[in-house]
Amino acid sequence: MNRILNINSLQDAKRELEKINVSSQGVEVMAPKAIGLSIKITNVKVGAANILKQEMLSIGGDAAVARGVVNGRLEISNMILLGNLDKIKKLIKKLNNQTIFGLPEIKQDLINIINGQENPHSKILNCNGTKLELNETKIMGILNVTPDSFSDGNQYFDADKAVKRALEMIAEGADIIDIGGESTRPGAKKINAESEIERVIPIIKELRKNSDIPISIDTTKAEVAKEALQAGASILNDISALLFDADMIKVLQNFPEVPVVLMHMRGTPETMQDNPHYEDVVEEILSFFEERINFCEENGIHKERLIIDPGIGFGKRQKDNLIILKKISEFKCLGVPIILGASRKSFIGNIYDSDMEGRLAGSLASTAFAFQNDIEIIRAHDVIQQSRFLNVMKEIRKV
């Protein structure tokens, strides 16, 4: 039957070519031609934009630029290269001798993008000595030890119940346990570090006695982070991306094998939903992360330790949350693992009427987007359902 093939990766392309008995050499040559690519480049000098457009046209591709670029009325433009993997590789070769208008830097960015397409490699996350292989989507199980979290507040406030639930999630398939002692729901009030420490430290210590699973401490306070890491936590999850407490960077410097999750949020949990607005939500979040990654590297926190979370529901409108999900793969340009935290969130209830417990279907739909785009970690409440769902997705992908 004649049909349009669904080819989403170089491996898919090679497999389809091999099915029709293309020669091994032909497979290598033709597979990149089957991978359509649209690459956005920002803040391009007009000279570079015109060169890139002409070079793309010369190899059978194209490039979209802003009005005013061709006749030189604009000095700077964003642009989109339109072609496939093969054409972008040819463009890179054509740029070998270009030394003006910032083209060497653009060429290197294109090389990095192509390497990510052609050579997908498993990332190994060092969690304070425990190695976590991010070769496929992993599950971060949520354990809120608070009286007021939006989904399971007060359910695991008791330490014994919390540890029991953590061990259950491990048995159900969790790869990381994320423990938080302060609610970050919209409108949540702050608590002091002493109260937060009292909530989380006994649980971390007891869980560490029973399991070597990576434990993430969800906090914005340096004092809490330090105590938690000393007690056995092995990942720092900071919803403020190290902005709320200036001493947090010092904690990371003192624990050189601890990775950190940098999340995007506008404002604070108390204020984040007060009329948030974006012109281009993905572009603005990418700019935020670029600055935060640079800050970390300037302070001795290497990129291999960084994870990003675009912050679904944290200072976002309904359409912002949906755009982030739809374009989740675009965050890969930063070259660090990504966490998607969409579990049971209110954007799902805005799509179909549901309470927290009724949002499993929407949570799994979000996980499907994460899996299809090779997002490294999902943060979830319903671990056993998420684990089973991902197992089915993985089996389908293997075929």
C-alpha positions as CSV (number, residue, x, y, z in Angstrom):
1,M,0.0,0.0,0.0
2,N,1.3,3.4,-0.9
3,R,1.7,5.6,2.2
4,I,3.6,8.4,3.9
5,L,6.2,6.9,6.2
6,N,6.4,8.0,9.8
7,I,10.2,8.6,10.2
8,N,11.2,10.3,13.4
9,S,14.9,9.4,13.8
10,L,17.9,8.4,11.8
11,Q,17.4,4.9,13.1
12,D,13.9,4.8,11.7
13,A,15.1,6.0,8.3
14,K,17.8,3.3,8.1
15,R,15.4,0.6,9.1
16,E,12.9,1.6,6.4
17,L,15.7,1.7,3.8
18,E,17.0,-1.7,4.8
19,K,13.5,-3.2,4.5
20,I,13.6,-2.4,0.7
21,N,17.1,-3.9,0.4
22,V,19.0,-0.6,-0.2
23,S,22.7,-1.2,-0.2
24,S,24.6,-0.6,3.0
25,Q,26.4,2.4,1.4
26,G,23.0,3.7,0.1
27,V,21.5,3.5,3.6
28,E,24.2,5.7,5.0
29,V,23.9,8.2,2.2
30,M,20.1,8.4,2.0
31,A,19.0,8.1,5.6
32,P,19.9,11.8,6.5
33,K,17.8,12.9,3.5
34,A,14.7,11.4,5.2
35,I,15.0,13.5,8.4
36,G,13.3,16.9,7.9
37,L,14.8,19.7,10.0
38,S,13.7,23.3,10.6
39,I,16.4,25.0,12.7
40,K,15.7,28.4,14.2
41,I,18.8,30.7,14.6
42,T,18.4,33.9,16.7
43,N,20.1,37.3,16.5
44,V,21.8,36.7,13.2
45,K,23.7,39.6,11.6
46,V,22.2,40.6,8.3
47,G,25.3,39.7,6.4
48,A,25.3,36.2,7.9
49,A,21.6,35.8,7.2
50,N,22.0,36.6,3.6
51,I,24.9,34.2,3.2
52,L,23.0,31.4,5.0
53,K,20.0,32.0,2.8
54,Q,22.0,31.9,-0.4
55,E,23.9,28.8,0.7
56,M,20.7,27.0,1.6
57,L,19.2,27.8,-1.8
58,S,22.3,26.5,-3.5
59,I,21.9,23.1,-2.0
60,G,18.1,22.8,-2.6
61,G,17.0,24.0,0.8
62,D,15.7,27.4,1.9
63,A,15.9,29.9,4.8
64,A,13.2,32.2,6.1
65,V,14.3,35.6,7.3
66,A,12.5,38.7,8.4
67,R,11.3,41.4,6.0
68,G,14.1,43.9,5.5
69,V,17.0,41.4,5.5
70,V,17.5,40.9,1.8
71,N,17.6,44.7,1.1
72,G,19.7,45.4,4.1
73,R,17.2,47.5,6.1
74,L,17.6,45.3,9.2
75,E,20.9,44.8,11.0
76,I,19.8,41.7,13.0
77,S,17.2,39.0,12.2
78,N,16.0,35.6,13.5
79,M,15.8,33.0,10.8
80,I,14.7,29.4,10.2
81,L,16.7,27.0,8.0
82,L,14.4,24.7,6.1
83,G,15.8,21.4,4.8
84,N,16.8,18.0,6.1
85,L,19.7,16.5,7.9
86,D,21.6,16.0,4.7
87,K,21.3,19.6,3.6
88,I,22.3,21.0,7.0
89,K,25.4,18.8,6.8
90,K,26.2,20.3,3.4
91,L,25.6,23.8,4.7
92,I,28.1,23.2,7.5
93,K,30.8,22.2,4.9
94,K,30.0,25.4,3.0
95,L,30.6,27.4,6.1
96,N,34.1,26.0,6.6
97,N,35.9,29.0,5.1
98,Q,33.5,31.7,6.5
99,T,35.1,33.9,9.2
100,I,32.8,36.9,9.3
101,F,29.4,38.0,10.7
102,G,29.6,35.4,13.5
103,L,29.3,32.5,11.0
104,P,31.9,30.3,12.8
105,E,29.8,30.4,15.9
106,I,26.7,29.5,13.9
107,K,28.5,26.7,12.2
108,Q,29.5,25.2,15.6
109,D,25.9,25.4,16.9
110,L,24.8,23.6,13.8
111,I,27.4,20.9,14.3
112,N,26.2,20.4,17.9
113,I,22.6,20.1,16.7
114,I,23.5,17.6,14.0
115,N,25.6,15.6,16.5
116,G,22.6,15.3,18.7
117,Q,20.5,14.0,15.8
118,E,23.1,11.6,14.4
119,N,24.7,10.4,17.6
120,P,22.1,10.1,20.4
121,H,24.0,8.9,23.4
122,S,23.1,7.8,26.9
123,K,23.8,10.4,29.6
124,I,25.2,9.1,32.9
125,L,24.0,11.2,35.8
126,N,26.3,11.1,38.8
127,C,24.1,11.3,41.9
128,N,26.7,11.7,44.6
129,G,28.4,8.5,43.7
130,T,25.3,6.6,42.4
131,K,25.2,6.4,38.6
132,L,21.9,6.9,36.9
133,E,21.8,6.0,33.2
134,L,19.4,8.3,31.3
135,N,19.2,6.1,28.3
136,E,15.4,6.2,28.4
137,T,12.7,8.1,30.2
138,K,13.0,7.7,34.0
139,I,10.5,8.3,36.7
140,M,11.0,10.7,39.6
141,G,8.4,9.7,42.2
142,I,6.9,12.7,44.2
143,L,6.8,12.5,48.0
144,N,5.3,15.6,49.5
145,V,5.8,15.7,53.3
146,T,3.6,18.8,53.7
147,P,0.2,19.5,55.2
148,D,-0.8,21.6,52.2
149,S,0.6,20.4,48.8
150,F,-1.9,20.6,46.0
151,S,-2.2,16.9,45.3
152,D,-1.1,14.8,48.3
153,G,-0.8,17.4,51.1
154,N,-1.0,15.8,54.6
155,Q,-1.2,12.3,53.2
156,Y,2.5,11.6,54.0
157,F,3.1,14.2,56.7
158,D,3.8,11.3,59.1
159,A,7.4,10.1,58.7
160,D,6.6,6.4,58.9
161,K,3.9,6.8,56.2
162,A,6.3,8.8,54.0
163,V,9.0,6.2,54.1
164,K,6.5,3.4,53.4
165,R,5.2,5.3,50.4
166,A,8.8,6.0,49.1
167,L,9.6,2.2,49.3
168,E,6.3,1.5,47.5
169,M,7.2,3.9,44.7
170,I,10.6,2.2,44.4
171,A,8.9,-1.2,44.1
172,E,6.5,0.3,41.5
173,G,9.3,1.5,39.3
174,A,10.5,4.9,40.5
175,D,14.1,5.7,39.6
176,I,14.4,8.7,41.8
177,I,12.5,9.8,44.9
178,D,11.9,13.6,45.2
179,I,11.2,14.7,48.8
180,G,9.7,18.1,49.5
181,G,8.9,19.7,52.8
182,E,7.4,23.0,51.6
183,S,4.4,23.3,49.4
184,T,5.0,25.1,46.0
185,R,1.3,25.1,44.9
186,P,0.0,28.5,43.6
187,G,-0.5,30.8,46.5
188,A,1.5,28.6,49.0
189,K,2.9,30.4,52.0
190,K,6.6,30.1,52.9
191,I,7.9,28.2,56.0
192,N,11.2,28.6,57.8
193,A,14.2,26.3,57.3
194,E,13.9,24.8,60.7
195,S,10.4,23.5,60.0
196,E,11.4,22.2,56.6
197,I,14.4,20.4,58.1
198,E,12.2,18.8,60.8
199,R,9.9,17.4,58.1
200,V,12.4,16.0,55.6
201,I,15.6,14.9,57.3
202,P,14.2,12.0,59.3
203,I,12.6,10.6,56.1
204,I,15.8,11.0,54.1
205,K,17.9,9.2,56.8
206,E,15.4,6.4,57.1
207,L,14.9,5.9,53.4
208,R,18.7,5.9,52.9
209,K,19.0,3.0,55.4
210,N,16.6,1.0,53.3
211,S,17.6,1.9,49.7
212,D,20.4,3.3,47.6
213,I,18.0,5.0,45.2
214,P,18.9,8.6,44.3
215,I,17.0,10.9,46.6
216,S,16.2,14.4,45.4
217,I,15.6,17.2,48.0
218,D,13.1,19.7,46.7
219,T,14.0,23.0,48.4
220,T,15.0,26.6,47.7
221,K,16.9,27.0,51.0
222,A,20.6,26.4,51.3
223,E,20.4,25.4,55.0
224,V,17.8,22.7,54.1
225,A,19.8,21.5,51.1
226,K,23.0,21.2,53.1
227,E,21.3,19.1,55.9
228,A,19.5,16.9,53.3
229,L,22.7,16.2,51.3
230,Q,24.5,15.3,54.5
231,A,21.7,13.0,55.5
232,G,21.8,11.1,52.2
233,A,20.1,13.0,49.5
234,S,21.9,13.0,46.2
235,I,20.2,15.5,43.9
236,L,19.1,19.1,44.6
237,N,15.8,20.2,43.0
238,D,15.5,24.0,43.3
239,I,12.3,25.5,41.8
240,S,14.0,29.0,41.9
241,A,17.0,27.8,39.8
242,L,19.3,29.1,42.6
243,L,17.8,32.6,42.7
244,F,16.0,32.6,46.1
245,D,19.1,31.8,48.3
246,A,22.5,33.2,47.4
247,D,24.2,30.5,49.5
248,M,22.8,27.7,47.4
249,I,25.7,27.9,45.0
250,K,28.1,27.4,47.9
251,V,26.3,24.2,48.9
252,L,26.7,22.8,45.4
253,Q,30.4,23.8,45.5
254,N,30.8,21.8,48.7
255,F,29.0,18.7,47.2
256,P,30.8,18.4,43.9
257,E,29.1,15.2,42.8
258,V,25.5,16.4,43.4
259,P,23.5,17.4,40.3
260,V,21.0,20.2,40.5
261,V,17.6,20.7,38.8
262,L,17.1,24.3,37.7
263,M,13.4,25.1,37.2
264,H,11.8,28.1,35.5
265,M,9.3,30.1,37.4
266,R,8.0,33.7,37.2
267,G,7.8,35.3,40.7
268,T,7.3,33.1,43.8
269,P,4.7,30.4,44.5
270,E,2.7,33.1,46.2
271,T,2.7,35.4,43.2
272,M,3.5,33.3,40.1
273,Q,-0.1,33.1,38.8
274,D,-0.7,36.9,39.1
275,N,-1.2,37.5,35.3
276,P,1.8,35.9,33.9
277,H,2.6,36.9,30.3
278,Y,4.9,35.8,27.5
279,E,5.5,36.9,24.0
280,D,7.2,33.6,23.1
281,V,7.2,31.3,26.1
282,V,9.8,28.8,24.8
283,E,12.2,31.5,23.6
284,E,11.9,33.3,27.0
285,I,12.4,30.2,29.1
286,L,15.4,29.2,26.9
287,S,17.0,32.6,27.5
288,F,16.4,32.2,31.3
289,F,18.1,28.8,31.3
290,E,21.0,30.0,29.2
291,E,21.7,32.7,31.8
292,R,21.3,30.2,34.7
293,I,23.6,27.6,33.1
294,N,26.2,30.3,32.5
295,F,25.9,31.4,36.1
296,C,26.5,27.8,37.3
297,E,29.5,27.3,35.0
298,E,31.0,30.6,36.1
299,N,30.8,29.4,39.7
300,G,32.4,26.0,39.1
301,I,29.2,23.9,38.6
302,H,29.9,22.0,35.4
303,K,27.2,21.4,32.8
304,E,27.3,17.7,33.5
305,R,25.7,18.4,36.8
306,L,22.8,20.4,35.4
307,I,19.2,19.4,34.7
308,I,16.4,21.7,33.6
309,D,12.7,21.8,34.3
310,P,10.6,24.2,32.2
311,G,8.2,24.6,35.1
312,I,4.7,23.5,33.9
313,G,2.2,25.4,36.0
314,F,4.7,27.7,37.6
315,G,3.9,31.2,36.4
316,K,2.3,30.0,33.2
317,R,-1.0,30.5,31.4
318,Q,-3.0,27.5,30.1
319,K,-1.7,28.0,26.5
320,D,1.9,28.4,27.8
321,N,1.7,25.0,29.5
322,L,0.4,23.4,26.3
323,I,3.0,25.1,24.1
324,I,5.8,23.9,26.4
325,L,4.5,20.3,26.1
326,K,4.1,20.5,22.4
327,K,7.6,22.0,21.9
328,I,9.3,20.1,24.8
329,S,12.0,18.8,22.4
330,E,13.2,22.3,21.6
331,F,14.7,22.6,25.1
332,K,17.3,19.9,24.1
333,C,19.3,22.7,22.4
334,L,20.7,23.5,25.8
335,G,22.5,20.1,25.9
336,V,21.4,19.1,29.4
337,P,18.8,16.5,30.7
338,I,15.2,17.7,31.0
339,I,12.6,17.0,33.6
340,L,8.9,17.3,32.8
341,G,6.6,17.8,35.8
342,A,3.0,17.7,34.5
343,S,1.5,15.1,36.9
344,R,-2.0,16.0,38.1
345,K,-1.5,19.7,37.4
346,S,-4.4,22.1,36.9
347,F,-3.9,22.6,33.1
348,I,-5.2,19.0,32.8
349,G,-8.3,20.0,34.8
350,N,-8.8,22.9,32.4
351,I,-9.0,20.5,29.5
352,Y,-11.5,18.1,31.1
353,D,-13.3,18.6,34.4
354,S,-11.4,16.7,37.0
355,D,-10.0,16.7,40.5
356,M,-6.5,15.7,41.4
357,E,-7.3,12.0,41.4
358,G,-9.0,12.2,38.1
359,R,-6.1,13.6,36.1
360,L,-4.2,10.4,35.5
361,A,-5.3,10.2,31.9
362,G,-3.9,13.7,31.2
363,S,-0.8,13.0,33.1
364,L,-0.1,9.9,31.0
365,A,-0.8,12.0,27.8
366,S,1.9,14.4,28.9
367,T,4.2,11.4,29.5
368,A,3.6,10.2,26.0
369,F,4.9,13.5,24.7
370,A,7.9,13.3,27.0
371,F,8.7,9.7,25.9
372,Q,8.3,10.4,22.2
373,N,10.7,13.3,22.5
374,D,13.2,11.4,24.5
375,I,12.9,13.5,27.6
376,E,15.1,12.0,30.3
377,I,12.9,12.3,33.4
378,I,9.2,12.7,34.3
379,R,8.1,13.8,37.7
380,A,5.0,11.8,38.8
381,H,2.6,10.9,41.6
382,D,1.1,7.8,40.0
383,V,4.3,5.8,39.8
384,I,2.9,2.3,39.0
385,Q,0.6,3.6,36.3
386,Q,3.4,5.7,34.8
387,S,5.8,2.8,34.9
388,R,3.4,0.4,33.2
389,F,2.6,3.1,30.6
390,L,6.3,3.7,29.8
391,N,7.0,-0.1,29.6
392,V,4.4,-0.4,26.9
393,M,5.8,2.6,25.0
394,K,9.3,1.1,25.2
395,E,8.1,-2.2,23.8
396,I,6.4,-0.5,20.9
397,R,9.6,1.5,20.2
398,K,11.7,-1.7,20.1
399,V,9.7,-3.2,17.2
